[in-house]
Amino acid sequence: MTPMLKKFKTGFNRLFGSKNDSQLEFKCRNVKVKGYEYLFVRAVVPDIPEILDIERAVYKGQTPWNFENFEAQIREQERTLYLVVRHNDEMVGFAGCDMKYATYEAHITNIAVLPPYQNLGLGQMLIKTLIDEADKRGLRKVSLEVR
């Protein structure tokens, strides 16, 4: 394949997707933060009730996003990556990112950590993981909107 054709194919796949890249890959991993082991895994739809519980704990009983919002994001696996953090089989945090290949930008759409687990570095680790994943995909800019 000529360099020009290879460059075109790469750009085309970045903009319109590739059948080979129909899902963003993320391998679950154990992460040690301040001496404690946590499991970082890709979120799945059955995780949503626990995600909503974390939102309620963080946002004083409110859930800024509802089940359907999270479901749409989690199912959109070609361009979104939602991660959950577990400690001793309890979900203690989550974060999500929308990868916008056309603009080479990733937008962190959500991040929350249960209050007892805040200030331990988990939020920082979640953001770092999402940034690393965006970087692997050639995205040059990461944004985060906060409330």
N, CA, C and O atoms as a GROMACS GRO file, in nm:
protein
  588
    1MET      N    1   0.085  -0.117   0.000
    1MET     CA    2   0.000   0.000   0.000
    1MET      C    3   0.090   0.123   0.000
    1MET      O    4   0.187   0.130   0.076
    2THR      N    5   0.057   0.219  -0.084
    2THR     CA    6   0.139   0.339  -0.093
    2THR      C    7   0.117   0.425   0.031
    2THR      O    8   0.012   0.417   0.096
    3PRO      N    9   0.216   0.508   0.065
    3PRO     CA   10   0.200   0.594   0.183
    3PRO      C   11   0.077   0.684   0.174
    3PRO      O   12   0.009   0.708   0.274
    4MET      N   13   0.047   0.734   0.053
    4MET     CA   14  -0.068   0.823   0.036
    4MET      C   15  -0.199   0.747   0.061
    4MET      O   16  -0.288   0.798   0.128
    5LEU      N   17  -0.209   0.625   0.007
    5LEU     CA   18  -0.328   0.544   0.027
    5LEU      C   19  -0.344   0.506   0.175
    5LEU      O   20  -0.455   0.507   0.228
    6LYS      N   21  -0.233   0.473   0.240
    6LYS     CA   22  -0.237   0.438   0.382
    6LYS      C   23  -0.286   0.558   0.465
    6LYS      O   24  -0.366   0.541   0.556
    7LYS      N   25  -0.237   0.677   0.433
    7LYS     CA   26  -0.278   0.798   0.504
    7LYS      C   27  -0.427   0.824   0.483
    7LYS      O   28  -0.499   0.860   0.576
    8PHE      N   29  -0.473   0.806   0.358
    8PHE     CA   30  -0.615   0.826   0.328
    8PHE      C   31  -0.700   0.727   0.407
    8PHE      O   32  -0.801   0.765   0.466
    9LYS      N   33  -0.660   0.598   0.407
    9LYS     CA   34  -0.736   0.495   0.477
    9LYS      C   35  -0.742   0.524   0.627
    9LYS      O   36  -0.847   0.508   0.689
   10THR      N   37  -0.631   0.566   0.684
   10THR     CA   38  -0.628   0.600   0.827
   10THR      C   39  -0.723   0.715   0.856
   10THR      O   40  -0.801   0.709   0.952
   11GLY      N   41  -0.718   0.820   0.774
   11GLY     CA   42  -0.807   0.934   0.794
   11GLY      C   43  -0.953   0.898   0.775
   11GLY      O   44  -1.039   0.941   0.851
   12PHE      N   45  -0.981   0.818   0.673
   12PHE     CA   46  -1.117   0.774   0.646
   12PHE      C   47  -1.172   0.695   0.764
   12PHE      O   48  -1.284   0.720   0.810
   13ASN      N   49  -1.094   0.600   0.814
   13ASN     CA   50  -1.137   0.518   0.928
   13ASN      C   51  -1.155   0.602   1.053
   13ASN      O   52  -1.245   0.576   1.133
   14ARG      N   53  -1.071   0.702   1.070
   14ARG     CA   54  -1.084   0.790   1.187
   14ARG      C   55  -1.216   0.866   1.182
   14ARG      O   56  -1.284   0.880   1.284
   15LEU      N   57  -1.252   0.915   1.063
   15LEU     CA   58  -1.375   0.994   1.049
   15LEU      C   59  -1.502   0.909   1.047
   15LEU      O   60  -1.602   0.945   1.108
   16PHE      N   61  -1.496   0.797   0.977
   16PHE     CA   62  -1.618   0.721   0.954
   16PHE      C   63  -1.620   0.584   1.020
   16PHE      O   64  -1.717   0.510   1.006
   17GLY      N   65  -1.514   0.552   1.091
   17GLY     CA   66  -1.509   0.423   1.159
   17GLY      C   67  -1.463   0.314   1.065
   17GLY      O   68  -1.466   0.328   0.943
   18SER      N   69  -1.423   0.208   1.124
   18SER     CA   70  -1.376   0.092   1.050
   18SER      C   71  -1.443  -0.031   1.107
   18SER      O   72  -1.463  -0.040   1.228
   19LYS      N   73  -1.478  -0.124   1.022
   19LYS     CA   74  -1.540  -0.247   1.071
   19LYS      C   75  -1.449  -0.320   1.168
   19LYS      O   76  -1.497  -0.393   1.255
   20ASN      N   77  -1.319  -0.300   1.154
   20ASN     CA   78  -1.226  -0.364   1.246
   20ASN      C   79  -1.222  -0.294   1.381
   20ASN      O   80  -1.185  -0.354   1.482
   21ASP      N   81  -1.259  -0.167   1.384
   21ASP     CA   82  -1.254  -0.088   1.507
   21ASP      C   83  -1.395  -0.052   1.552
   21ASP      O   84  -1.421   0.064   1.587
   22SER      N   85  -1.487  -0.149   1.553
   22SER     CA   86  -1.625  -0.117   1.585
   22SER      C   87  -1.646  -0.090   1.733
   22SER      O   88  -1.755  -0.046   1.772
   23GLN      N   89  -1.547  -0.116   1.814
   23GLN     CA   90  -1.561  -0.091   1.957
   23GLN      C   91  -1.427  -0.045   2.012
   23GLN      O   92  -1.322  -0.103   1.982
   24LEU      N   93  -1.431   0.059   2.093
   24LEU     CA   94  -1.310   0.101   2.162
   24LEU      C   95  -1.269  -0.009   2.258
   24LEU      O   96  -1.350  -0.055   2.339
   25GLU      N   97  -1.146  -0.051   2.249
   25GLU     CA   98  -1.100  -0.156   2.339
   25GLU      C   99  -1.049  -0.095   2.469
   25GLU      O  100  -0.987   0.011   2.470
   26PHE      N  101  -1.078  -0.164   2.577
   26PHE     CA  102  -1.021  -0.127   2.706
   26PHE      C  103  -1.006  -0.255   2.786
   26PHE      O  104  -1.105  -0.323   2.813
   27LYS      N  105  -0.885  -0.286   2.824
   27LYS     CA  106  -0.861  -0.405   2.904
   27LYS      C  107  -0.870  -0.369   3.051
   27LYS      O  108  -0.808  -0.273   3.097
   28CYS      N  109  -0.949  -0.448   3.125
   28CYS     CA  110  -0.961  -0.420   3.268
   28CYS      C  111  -0.823  -0.432   3.332
   28CYS      O  112  -0.737  -0.507   3.287
   29ARG      N  113  -0.806  -0.355   3.438
   29ARG     CA  114  -0.676  -0.355   3.504
   29ARG      C  115  -0.690  -0.329   3.652
   29ARG      O  116  -0.782  -0.260   3.697
   30ASN      N  117  -0.599  -0.386   3.726
   30ASN     CA  118  -0.589  -0.359   3.869
   30ASN      C  119  -0.496  -0.239   3.886
   30ASN      O  120  -0.389  -0.232   3.826
   31VAL      N  121  -0.539  -0.146   3.969
   31VAL     CA  122  -0.462  -0.025   3.993
   31VAL      C  123  -0.445  -0.010   4.143
   31VAL      O  124  -0.540  -0.026   4.219
   32LYS      N  125  -0.323   0.021   4.184
   32LYS     CA  126  -0.296   0.043   4.325
   32LYS      C  127  -0.291   0.194   4.348
   32LYS      O  128  -0.211   0.264   4.285
   33VAL      N  129  -0.375   0.242   4.437
   33VAL     CA  130  -0.380   0.384   4.471
   33VAL      C  131  -0.369   0.394   4.622
   33VAL      O  132  -0.453   0.342   4.696
   34LYS      N  133  -0.265   0.463   4.668
   34LYS     CA  134  -0.240   0.482   4.811
   34LYS      C  135  -0.248   0.351   4.889
   34LYS      O  136  -0.307   0.345   4.997
   35GLY      N  137  -0.190   0.246   4.832
   35GLY     CA  138  -0.181   0.118   4.901
   35GLY      C  139  -0.302   0.027   4.889
   35GLY      O  140  -0.299  -0.085   4.940
   36TYR      N  141  -0.407   0.071   4.823
   36TYR     CA  142  -0.527  -0.011   4.808
   36TYR      C  143  -0.544  -0.051   4.662
   36TYR      O  144  -0.514   0.026   4.571
   37GLU      N  145  -0.594  -0.174   4.642
   37GLU     CA  146  -0.617  -0.226   4.507
   37GLU      C  147  -0.756  -0.188   4.459
   37GLU      O  148  -0.855  -0.203   4.532
   38TYR      N  149  -0.763  -0.140   4.335
   38TYR     CA  150  -0.890  -0.107   4.271
   38TYR      C  151  -0.891  -0.174   4.134
   38TYR      O  152  -0.787  -0.195   4.073
   39LEU      N  153  -1.010  -0.208   4.088
   39LEU     CA  154  -1.026  -0.267   3.956
   39LEU      C  155  -1.092  -0.165   3.865
   39LEU      O  156  -1.202  -0.117   3.894
   40PHE      N  157  -1.026  -0.132   3.754
   40PHE     CA  158  -1.081  -0.042   3.653
   40PHE      C  159  -1.134  -0.130   3.540
   40PHE      O  160  -1.059  -0.206   3.480
   41VAL      N  161  -1.264  -0.120   3.512
   41VAL     CA  162  -1.326  -0.199   3.405
   41VAL      C  163  -1.418  -0.110   3.323
   41VAL      O  164  -1.463  -0.004   3.367
   42ARG      N  165  -1.446  -0.157   3.202
   42ARG     CA  166  -1.539  -0.086   3.116
   42ARG      C  167  -1.680  -0.104   3.172
   42ARG      O  168  -1.718  -0.214   3.212
   43ALA      N  169  -1.757   0.004   3.175
   43ALA     CA  170  -1.894  -0.002   3.225
   43ALA      C  171  -1.983  -0.078   3.128
   43ALA      O  172  -1.964  -0.073   3.006
   44VAL      N  173  -2.081  -0.148   3.183
   44VAL     CA  174  -2.183  -0.216   3.105
   44VAL      C  175  -2.319  -0.172   3.159
   44VAL      O  176  -2.329  -0.119   3.269
   45VAL      N  177  -2.423  -0.194   3.080
   45VAL     CA  178  -2.556  -0.147   3.116
   45VAL      C  179  -2.599  -0.192   3.256
   45VAL      O  180  -2.656  -0.111   3.329
   46PRO      N  181  -2.575  -0.317   3.298
   46PRO     CA  182  -2.615  -0.355   3.435
   46PRO      C  183  -2.546  -0.274   3.546
   46PRO      O  184  -2.589  -0.280   3.662
   47ASP      N  185  -2.440  -0.198   3.513
   47ASP     CA  186  -2.375  -0.112   3.612
   47ASP      C  187  -2.453   0.017   3.641
   47ASP      O  188  -2.426   0.084   3.740
   48ILE      N  189  -2.547   0.051   3.556
   48ILE     CA  190  -2.612   0.182   3.565
   48ILE      C  191  -2.680   0.208   3.700
   48ILE      O  192  -2.666   0.318   3.751
   49PRO      N  193  -2.753   0.113   3.760
   49PRO     CA  194  -2.811   0.144   3.892
   49PRO      C  195  -2.706   0.185   3.996
   49PRO      O  196  -2.730   0.274   4.076
   50GLU      N  197  -2.589   0.120   3.993
   50GLU     CA  198  -2.482   0.159   4.087
   50GLU      C  199  -2.426   0.297   4.050
   50GLU      O  200  -2.391   0.376   4.139
   51ILE      N  201  -2.416   0.326   3.921
   51ILE     CA  202  -2.369   0.457   3.877
   51ILE      C  203  -2.465   0.565   3.927
   51ILE      O  204  -2.422   0.670   3.975
   52LEU      N  205  -2.594   0.539   3.915
   52LEU     CA  206  -2.694   0.636   3.963
   52LEU      C  207  -2.686   0.652   4.115
   52LEU      O  208  -2.706   0.762   4.167
   53ASP      N  209  -2.658   0.544   4.187
   53ASP     CA  210  -2.640   0.554   4.332
   53ASP      C  211  -2.522   0.645   4.367
   53ASP      O  212  -2.528   0.724   4.461
   54ILE      N  213  -2.414   0.633   4.290
   54ILE     CA  214  -2.298   0.720   4.313
   54ILE      C  215  -2.335   0.864   4.286
   54ILE      O  216  -2.297   0.954   4.362
   55GLU      N  217  -2.409   0.889   4.177
   55GLU     CA  218  -2.454   1.026   4.148
   55GLU      C  219  -2.536   1.081   4.265
   55GLU      O  220  -2.516   1.195   4.307
   56ARG      N  221  -2.628   1.001   4.318
   56ARG     CA  222  -2.711   1.047   4.431
   56ARG      C  223  -2.625   1.082   4.552
   56ARG      O  224  -2.650   1.181   4.620
   57ALA      N  225  -2.523   1.000   4.577
   57ALA     CA  226  -2.434   1.025   4.691
   57ALA      C  227  -2.352   1.152   4.670
   57ALA      O  228  -2.325   1.224   4.766
   58VAL      N  229  -2.313   1.179   4.548
   58VAL     CA  230  -2.227   1.294   4.519
   58VAL      C  231  -2.308   1.422   4.502
   58VAL      O  232  -2.265   1.529   4.545
   59TYR      N  233  -2.427   1.412   4.440
   59TYR     CA  234  -2.507   1.530   4.408
   59TYR      C  235  -2.628   1.546   4.500
   59TYR      O  236  -2.734   1.588   4.456
   60LYS      N  237  -2.612   1.513   4.627
   60LYS     CA  238  -2.714   1.536   4.731
   60LYS      C  239  -2.853   1.484   4.691
   60LYS      O  240  -2.952   1.557   4.696
   61GLY      N  241  -2.857   1.358   4.650
   61GLY     CA  242  -2.984   1.294   4.617
   61GLY      C  243  -3.029   1.311   4.473
   61GLY      O  244  -3.126   1.248   4.431
   62GLN      N  245  -2.962   1.394   4.397
   62GLN     CA  246  -2.998   1.418   4.258
   62GLN      C  247  -2.922   1.325   4.164
   62GLN      O  248  -2.816   1.273   4.198
   63THR      N  249  -2.978   1.306   4.046
   63THR     CA  250  -2.907   1.233   3.941
   63THR      C  251  -2.911   1.320   3.816
   63THR      O  252  -3.008   1.318   3.741
   64PRO      N  253  -2.804   1.398   3.792
   64PRO     CA  254  -2.801   1.485   3.675
   64PRO      C  255  -2.828   1.410   3.544
   64PRO      O  256  -2.888   1.466   3.452
   65TRP      N  257  -2.784   1.286   3.535
   65TRP     CA  258  -2.814   1.202   3.419
   65TRP      C  259  -2.907   1.091   3.465
   65TRP      O  260  -2.899   1.045   3.579
   66ASN      N  261  -2.997   1.049   3.375
   66ASN     CA  262  -3.086   0.939   3.410
   66ASN      C  263  -3.037   0.809   3.345
   66ASN      O  264  -2.937   0.806   3.274
   67PHE      N  265  -3.111   0.703   3.371
   67PHE     CA  266  -3.073   0.571   3.320
   67PHE      C  267  -3.053   0.573   3.169
   67PHE      O  268  -2.954   0.520   3.118
   68GLU      N  269  -3.146   0.635   3.098
   68GLU     CA  270  -3.141   0.637   2.952
   68GLU      C  271  -3.018   0.711   2.900
   68GLU      O  272  -2.957   0.670   2.801
   69ASN      N  273  -2.980   0.821   2.967
   69ASN     CA  274  -2.859   0.895   2.926
   69ASN      C  275  -2.736   0.805   2.935
   69ASN      O  276  -2.656   0.796   2.841
   70PHE      N  277  -2.720   0.739   3.050
   70PHE     CA  278  -2.606   0.650   3.068
   70PHE      C  279  -2.612   0.532   2.972
   70PHE      O  280  -2.510   0.491   2.916
   71GLU      N  281  -2.730   0.476   2.954
   71GLU     CA  282  -2.743   0.361   2.865
   71GLU      C  283  -2.699   0.396   2.723
   71GLU      O  284  -2.626   0.320   2.660
   72ALA      N  285  -2.743   0.511   2.673
   72ALA     CA  286  -2.704   0.553   2.538
   72ALA      C  287  -2.552   0.567   2.527
   72ALA      O  288  -2.493   0.525   2.428
   73GLN      N  289  -2.490   0.627   2.628
   73GLN     CA  290  -2.345   0.645   2.625
   73GLN      C  291  -2.270   0.512   2.634
   73GLN      O  292  -2.175   0.489   2.560
   74ILE      N  293  -2.312   0.426   2.724
   74ILE     CA  294  -2.244   0.298   2.743
   74ILE      C  295  -2.258   0.208   2.621
   74ILE      O  296  -2.165   0.136   2.586
   75ARG      N  297  -2.374   0.212   2.557
   75ARG     CA  298  -2.396   0.129   2.438
   75ARG      C  299  -2.321   0.181   2.316
   75ARG      O  300  -2.293   0.104   2.224
   76GLU      N  301  -2.289   0.308   2.312
   76GLU     CA  302  -2.220   0.370   2.198
   76GLU      C  303  -2.071   0.340   2.208
   76GLU      O  304  -1.990   0.430   2.229
   77GLN      N  305  -2.034   0.214   2.192
   77GLN     CA  306  -1.898   0.170   2.218
   77GLN      C  307  -1.800   0.201   2.106
   77GLN      O  308  -1.681   0.175   2.120
   78GLU      N  309  -1.848   0.256   1.995
   78GLU     CA  310  -1.754   0.293   1.890
   78GLU      C  311  -1.680   0.422   1.925
   78GLU      O  312  -1.566   0.442   1.884
   79ARG      N  313  -1.747   0.508   2.003
   79ARG     CA  314  -1.682   0.636   2.030
   79ARG      C  315  -1.686   0.681   2.176
   79ARG      O  316  -1.634   0.788   2.208
   80THR      N  317  -1.746   0.602   2.263
   80THR     CA  318  -1.745   0.641   2.404
   80THR      C  319  -1.677   0.534   2.487
   80THR      O  320  -1.676   0.416   2.453
   81LEU      N  321  -1.620   0.579   2.596
   81LEU     CA  322  -1.556   0.488   2.691
   81LEU      C  323  -1.601   0.527   2.830
   81LEU      O  324  -1.568   0.635   2.879
   82TYR      N  325  -1.674   0.439   2.894
   82TYR     CA  326  -1.716   0.459   3.032
   82TYR      C  327  -1.646   0.355   3.118
   82TYR      O  328  -1.649   0.235   3.089
   83LEU      N  329  -1.585   0.402   3.224
   83LEU     CA  330  -1.511   0.315   3.315
   83LEU      C  331  -1.576   0.319   3.453
   83LEU      O  332  -1.629   0.421   3.496
   84VAL      N  333  -1.571   0.205   3.521
   84VAL     CA  334  -1.612   0.201   3.661
   84VAL      C  335  -1.494   0.152   3.743
   84VAL      O  336  -1.409   0.076   3.695
   85VAL      N  337  -1.490   0.197   3.868
   85VAL     CA  338  -1.385   0.157   3.962
   85VAL      C  339  -1.451   0.076   4.071
   85VAL      O  340  -1.551   0.117   4.130
   86ARG      N  341  -1.394  -0.041   4.098
   86ARG     CA  342  -1.446  -0.127   4.203
   86ARG      C  343  -1.338  -0.152   4.308
   86ARG      O  344  -1.220  -0.167   4.276
   87HIS      N  345  -1.383  -0.158   4.432
   87HIS     CA  346  -1.296  -0.192   4.544
   87HIS      C  347  -1.372  -0.295   4.627
   87HIS      O  348  -1.483  -0.268   4.674
   88ASN      N  349  -1.312  -0.413   4.644
   88ASN     CA  350  -1.380  -0.522   4.716
   88ASN      C  351  -1.521  -0.546   4.659
   88ASN      O  352  -1.616  -0.563   4.736
   89ASP      N  353  -1.534  -0.546   4.528
   89ASP     CA  354  -1.658  -0.572   4.455
   89ASP      C  355  -1.764  -0.463   4.473
   89ASP      O  356  -1.880  -0.484   4.435
   90GLU      N  357  -1.729  -0.348   4.528
   90GLU     CA  358  -1.821  -0.236   4.540
   90GLU      C  359  -1.779  -0.130   4.440
   90GLU      O  360  -1.661  -0.094   4.432
   91MET      N  361  -1.875  -0.079   4.363
   91MET     CA  362  -1.843   0.031   4.272
   91MET      C  363  -1.823   0.158   4.355
   91MET      O  364  -1.910   0.196   4.433
   92VAL      N  365  -1.708   0.221   4.337
   92VAL     CA  366  -1.677   0.340   4.416
   92VAL      C  367  -1.659   0.465   4.330
   92VAL      O  368  -1.646   0.575   4.383
   93GLY      N  369  -1.659   0.448   4.198
   93GLY     CA  370  -1.646   0.563   4.110
   93GLY      C  371  -1.667   0.525   3.966
   93GLY      O  372  -1.669   0.407   3.931
   94PHE      N  373  -1.683   0.626   3.882
   94PHE     CA  374  -1.699   0.604   3.739
   94PHE      C  375  -1.658   0.730   3.664
   94PHE      O  376  -1.652   0.839   3.721
   95ALA      N  377  -1.632   0.714   3.536
   95ALA     CA  378  -1.602   0.828   3.449
   95ALA      C  379  -1.632   0.787   3.306
   95ALA      O  380  -1.623   0.670   3.270
   96GLY      N  381  -1.668   0.885   3.225
   96GLY     CA  382  -1.698   0.857   3.085
   96GLY      C  383  -1.640   0.962   2.993
   96GLY      O  384  -1.619   1.077   3.032
   97CYS      N  385  -1.614   0.921   2.871
   97CYS     CA  386  -1.549   1.007   2.774
   97CYS      C  387  -1.607   0.980   2.636
   97CYS      O  388  -1.632   0.866   2.598
   98ASP      N  389  -1.629   1.087   2.561
   98ASP     CA  390  -1.677   1.080   2.423
   98ASP      C  391  -1.560   1.114   2.332
   98ASP      O  392  -1.505   1.224   2.341
   99MET      N  393  -1.522   1.022   2.246
   99MET     CA  394  -1.408   1.043   2.155
   99MET      C  395  -1.461   1.100   2.023
   99MET      O  396  -1.536   1.034   1.951
  100LYS      N  397  -1.421   1.221   1.993
  100LYS     CA  398  -1.466   1.288   1.870
  100LYS      C  399  -1.351   1.288   1.770
  100LYS      O  400  -1.268   1.378   1.767
  101TYR      N  401  -1.350   1.182   1.689
  101TYR     CA  402  -1.236   1.160   1.598
  101TYR      C  403  -1.224   1.269   1.491
  101TYR      O  404  -1.113   1.303   1.451
  102ALA      N  405  -1.336   1.322   1.444
  102ALA     CA  406  -1.331   1.422   1.338
  102ALA      C  407  -1.258   1.548   1.381
  102ALA      O  408  -1.194   1.615   1.300
  103THR      N  409  -1.269   1.581   1.510
  103THR     CA  410  -1.203   1.703   1.561
  103THR      C  411  -1.080   1.671   1.646
  103THR      O  412  -1.020   1.761   1.705
  104TYR      N  413  -1.044   1.543   1.654
  104TYR     CA  414  -0.927   1.500   1.734
  104TYR      C  415  -0.940   1.543   1.879
  104TYR      O  416  -0.842   1.583   1.943
  105GLU      N  417  -1.061   1.534   1.931
  105GLU     CA  418  -1.088   1.580   2.067
  105GLU      C  419  -1.163   1.473   2.147
  105GLU      O  420  -1.245   1.400   2.092
  106ALA      N  421  -1.133   1.466   2.274
  106ALA     CA  422  -1.208   1.381   2.366
  106ALA      C  423  -1.275   1.472   2.468
  106ALA      O  424  -1.215   1.568   2.516
  107HIS      N  425  -1.399   1.440   2.500
  107HIS     CA  426  -1.472   1.520   2.598
  107HIS      C  427  -1.513   1.428   2.714
  107HIS      O  428  -1.589   1.333   2.695
  108ILE      N  429  -1.463   1.458   2.832
  108ILE     CA  430  -1.500   1.382   2.951
  108ILE      C  431  -1.640   1.428   2.990
  108ILE      O  432  -1.660   1.544   3.028
  109THR      N  433  -1.735   1.336   2.981
  109THR     CA  434  -1.876   1.371   3.002
  109THR      C  435  -1.920   1.355   3.147
  109THR      O  436  -2.015   1.421   3.190
  110ASN      N  437  -1.854   1.269   3.222
  110ASN     CA  438  -1.895   1.240   3.358
  110ASN      C  439  -1.779   1.188   3.440
  110ASN      O  440  -1.693   1.116   3.389
  111ILE      N  441  -1.778   1.224   3.565
  111ILE     CA  442  -1.684   1.164   3.660
  111ILE      C  443  -1.741   1.184   3.800
  111ILE      O  444  -1.786   1.293   3.835
  112ALA      N  445  -1.740   1.079   3.878
  112ALA     CA  446  -1.786   1.089   4.017
  112ALA      C  447  -1.723   0.976   4.099
  112ALA      O  448  -1.702   0.865   4.050
  113VAL      N  449  -1.693   1.007   4.224
  113VAL     CA  450  -1.635   0.911   4.318
  113VAL      C  451  -1.714   0.923   4.448
  113VAL      O  452  -1.743   1.033   4.495
  114LEU      N  453  -1.750   0.807   4.505
  114LEU     CA  454  -1.824   0.809   4.632
  114LEU      C  455  -1.749   0.892   4.736
  114LEU      O  456  -1.627   0.886   4.743
  115PRO      N  457  -1.822   0.971   4.816
  115PRO     CA  458  -1.757   1.057   4.915
  115PRO      C  459  -1.652   0.989   5.004
  115PRO      O  460  -1.547   1.049   5.026
  116PRO      N  461  -1.675   0.867   5.056
  116PRO     CA  462  -1.570   0.807   5.140
  116PRO      C  463  -1.441   0.776   5.065
  116PRO      O  464  -1.337   0.756   5.127
  117TYR      N  465  -1.447   0.773   4.932
  117TYR     CA  466  -1.330   0.740   4.851
  117TYR      C  467  -1.270   0.863   4.782
  117TYR      O  468  -1.175   0.852   4.705
  118GLN      N  469  -1.326   0.980   4.810
  118GLN     CA  470  -1.272   1.102   4.751
  118GLN      C  471  -1.141   1.141   4.819
  118GLN      O  472  -1.114   1.100   4.932
  119ASN      N  473  -1.063   1.220   4.750
  119ASN     CA  474  -0.934   1.269   4.799
  119ASN      C  475  -0.831   1.157   4.820
  119ASN      O  476  -0.738   1.171   4.900
  120LEU      N  477  -0.849   1.046   4.748
  120LEU     CA  478  -0.753   0.937   4.755
  120LEU      C  479  -0.676   0.923   4.624
  120LEU      O  480  -0.584   0.842   4.614
  121GLY      N  481  -0.714   1.002   4.524
  121GLY     CA  482  -0.647   0.994   4.394
  121GLY      C  483  -0.723   0.916   4.289
  121GLY      O  484  -0.674   0.900   4.177
  122LEU      N  485  -0.843   0.865   4.322
  122LEU     CA  486  -0.919   0.786   4.224
  122LEU      C  487  -0.969   0.871   4.108
  122LEU      O  488  -0.961   0.829   3.992
  123GLY      N  489  -1.020   0.989   4.138
  123GLY     CA  490  -1.067   1.078   4.031
  123GLY      C  491  -0.953   1.114   3.938
  123GLY      O  492  -0.969   1.115   3.816
  124GLN      N  493  -0.840   1.145   3.996
  124GLN     CA  494  -0.721   1.178   3.916
  124GLN      C  495  -0.681   1.058   3.829
  124GLN      O  496  -0.646   1.075   3.712
  125MET      N  497  -0.687   0.938   3.886
  125MET     CA  498  -0.651   0.818   3.810
  125MET      C  499  -0.751   0.792   3.698
  125MET      O  500  -0.712   0.751   3.589
  126LEU      N  501  -0.880   0.817   3.723
  126LEU     CA  502  -0.981   0.801   3.618
  126LEU      C  503  -0.955   0.898   3.503
  126LEU      O  504  -0.957   0.859   3.387
  127ILE      N  505  -0.930   1.024   3.538
  127ILE     CA  506  -0.904   1.123   3.433
  127ILE      C  507  -0.776   1.088   3.357
  127ILE      O  508  -0.773   1.096   3.234
  128LYS      N  509  -0.672   1.050   3.428
  128LYS     CA  510  -0.546   1.012   3.362
  128LYS      C  511  -0.569   0.894   3.267
  128LYS      O  512  -0.515   0.893   3.156
  129THR      N  513  -0.647   0.796   3.310
  129THR     CA  514  -0.676   0.680   3.225
  129THR      C  515  -0.750   0.721   3.099
  129THR      O  516  -0.717   0.675   2.990
  130LEU      N  517  -0.851   0.809   3.112
  130LEU     CA  518  -0.924   0.854   2.995
  130LEU      C  519  -0.834   0.935   2.901
  130LEU      O  520  -0.843   0.920   2.779
  131ILE      N  521  -0.748   1.019   2.957
  131ILE     CA  522  -0.655   1.096   2.874
  131ILE      C  523  -0.560   1.002   2.801
  131ILE      O  524  -0.533   1.021   2.682
  132ASP      N  525  -0.508   0.901   2.871
  132ASP     CA  526  -0.418   0.804   2.807
  132ASP      C  527  -0.489   0.730   2.694
  132ASP      O  528  -0.430   0.707   2.588
  133GLU      N  529  -0.614   0.692   2.715
  133GLU     CA  530  -0.690   0.622   2.612
  133GLU      C  531  -0.716   0.713   2.491
  133GLU      O  532  -0.709   0.668   2.377
  134ALA      N  533  -0.744   0.839   2.516
  134ALA     CA  534  -0.763   0.935   2.406
  134ALA      C  535  -0.632   0.952   2.329
  134ALA      O  536  -0.632   0.958   2.206
  135ASP      N  537  -0.522   0.962   2.402
  135ASP     CA  538  -0.391   0.978   2.340
  135ASP      C  539  -0.357   0.857   2.251
  135ASP      O  540  -0.302   0.874   2.142
  136LYS      N  541  -0.390   0.736   2.297
  136LYS     CA  542  -0.366   0.616   2.218
  136LYS      C  543  -0.438   0.622   2.084
  136LYS      O  544  -0.394   0.562   1.986
  137ARG      N  545  -0.549   0.694   2.080
  137ARG     CA  546  -0.631   0.702   1.960
  137ARG      C  547  -0.600   0.826   1.876
  137ARG      O  548  -0.671   0.858   1.781
  138GLY      N  549  -0.492   0.895   1.913
  138GLY     CA  550  -0.448   1.010   1.834
  138GLY      C  551  -0.526   1.138   1.858
  138GLY      O  552  -0.516   1.232   1.778
  139LEU      N  553  -0.603   1.143   1.964
  139LEU     CA  554  -0.680   1.264   1.994
  139LEU      C  555  -0.588   1.362   2.066
  139LEU      O  556  -0.514   1.324   2.157
  140ARG      N  557  -0.593   1.487   2.025
  140ARG     CA  558  -0.496   1.585   2.073
  140ARG      C  559  -0.548   1.680   2.180
  140ARG      O  560  -0.470   1.753   2.241
  141LYS      N  561  -0.677   1.679   2.203
  141LYS     CA  562  -0.735   1.773   2.298
  141LYS      C  563  -0.836   1.699   2.385
  141LYS      O  564  -0.912   1.615   2.337
  142VAL      N  565  -0.836   1.732   2.515
  142VAL     CA  566  -0.932   1.674   2.607
  142VAL      C  567  -1.002   1.787   2.680
  142VAL      O  568  -0.936   1.879   2.729
  143SER      N  569  -1.135   1.780   2.687
  143SER     CA  570  -1.208   1.884   2.759
  143SER      C  571  -1.294   1.819   2.867
  143SER      O  572  -1.328   1.701   2.860
  144LEU      N  573  -1.328   1.900   2.966
  144LEU     CA  574  -1.409   1.855   3.078
  144LEU      C  575  -1.493   1.973   3.123
  144LEU      O  576  -1.440   2.081   3.152
  145GLU      N  577  -1.623   1.952   3.128
  145GLU     CA  578  -1.715   2.055   3.179
  145GLU      C  579  -1.750   2.017   3.321
  145GLU      O  580  -1.782   1.901   3.348
  146VAL      N  581  -1.746   2.111   3.413
  146VAL     CA  582  -1.775   2.079   3.553
  146VAL      C  583  -1.898   2.156   3.600
  146VAL      O  584  -1.931   2.262   3.549
  147ARG      N  585  -1.964   2.097   3.701
  147ARG     CA  586  -2.076   2.169   3.762
  147ARG      C  587  -2.035   2.214   3.900
  147ARG      O  588  -2.114   2.277   3.971
   0.00000   0.00000   0.00000
